[in-house]
Amino acid sequence: MKKDIRPTAQSDIIKSKGGYPHFMLKEIHEQPSVITNILNTYINQTTGHVTLPDEILFLSTVPRIIISACGTALHAGMVAEYWLEQIACIPVETDTATEFRTREAPMSSDGAALFISQSGETLDTLEALRYAKRKDQKIVSLLNTTESTIERESHHIIHTLAGSEVSVASTKAFTAQLTTLACISVGLARKKNVISESREKQLTSALRKLPSRITDFLKHDEKIRSLASEISKARGVMYLGRGTAYPIALEGALKLKETSYIPAEGYTSGEMRHGPIALIDNDMPVIMIAPFDDLFDKTVSNTKEIVKRSGKVLFISDKRGIEKLKDIATWTIEVPEVDPFVAPILYTLPVQLLAYYTAVVKGTDIDQSRNLMKSVTVE
Ligand code: M6R
């Protein structure tokens, strides 16, 4: 018997690479339009105010938000922890869903839990959600797909509007999660009355400048292509960052592992002295994610320590940052100047491209990383 085909919101999946050699590169290049779309959804273009859906405004009053997710989605949650705490003054605890679901964390019944998932089907995230629900948490999920299991089991949903993502290595879904979480942080801060109207406008204006900065950056990736052949020879790569650059260091390392199969780890720059520094030598490039912000001087001091130990440093910063370190760093990648608030979104681009072009040099199956599934629905 012929079955009816029911169109779903995912029926728009057009599995075309649109002239790009890989979906990963296509999806990297889609980021300016994805981000624009999200900003147009949440930011009033005339007033610069953020408007959030009414049903999530209660998050401004909860004693604590638990954020849980896996992989790249977890890294988005880790950035949001900084934003929600620093901008909206909401205490946050972030944990990987794989641990959160089993560690039996106690929680007060008036709390909320935020789950982040591109697919909405990741089993560990779903089980973490079920645990939080049993503990009477209000469940909000940030999802890129529609009609998923996580959507059905959540109290409230925010969709991240990245469109379908084909490459196993997630790129545009990540920056879509970050952009949405940035808007949520600013919107909750205003609702809570912990930032002024002018500060809100300053933050939304920084967000609105992002798509054109990213477009400019994407036009000049020749330098990253040439650095990729250096990185492809490494026996291992270390990514370092502080503050919101720390989750981007983790994300850079994850992208490189997934696409090039080169051992790569991310650490906070501060943690480097507590062990990872022992790994530094001439064969282990260190990639410094170094926005020109309040923590920049500490990053400079870490970079000098690495260079003193014969380490090779690829320093990612803007013109001002590179000016200070150009004589010390082995290589540099210059990104456009942006407000430090949006730096984690912009600084994701160089680490995505570096992973992509390194994988091209290595000749791996870029869109279908070995041993990995786009959505992990098993334990
Ligand atoms: O679909 P989800 O966002 O729940 O997936 C979570 C992770 O499995 C996913 O982000 C994975 O780490 C990606 N392959 C990263 O590129």
Boltz pocket constraint, residues with backbone or C-beta under 6 A from the ligand:
constraints:
  - pocket:
      binder: B
      contacts: [[A, 70], [A, 71], [A, 72], [A, 73], [A, 116], [A, 117], [A, 118], [A, 119], [A, 120], [A, 121], [A, 122], [A, 125], [A, 168], [A, 169], [A, 170], [A, 171], [A, 254], [A, 258], [A, 372], [A, 373], [A, 374], [A, 375], [A, 376]]
      max_distance: 6.0
